[in-house]
Amino acid sequence: MRDADDSTRPAYSEDGVDLTLIRWMLSLTPAERLATLQQCVDSVLRVRAWNSETRLPANPANPDTAPH
């Protein structure tokens, strides 16, 4: 069952959790949720690959800490 007016529903819980994201994810089908998760995983893997290719320093404020 869906509320007729979402503007009366809080956007955040008392703990600061973004309830709009939870509601959005619950509005998706299980297959859509898995596709969204797979896109996130693919993004993380791409960033890891780029980081390993460019050999970024562990601490950008101190470039001397780059892995050798």
Protein Blocks (a to p, Z undefined) as FASTA:
>chain_A
ZZfblmlpcfbdfkopafklmmmmmmpcfklmmmmmmmmmmmmmmmmmmmmmnopafblm
lmmlpcZZ
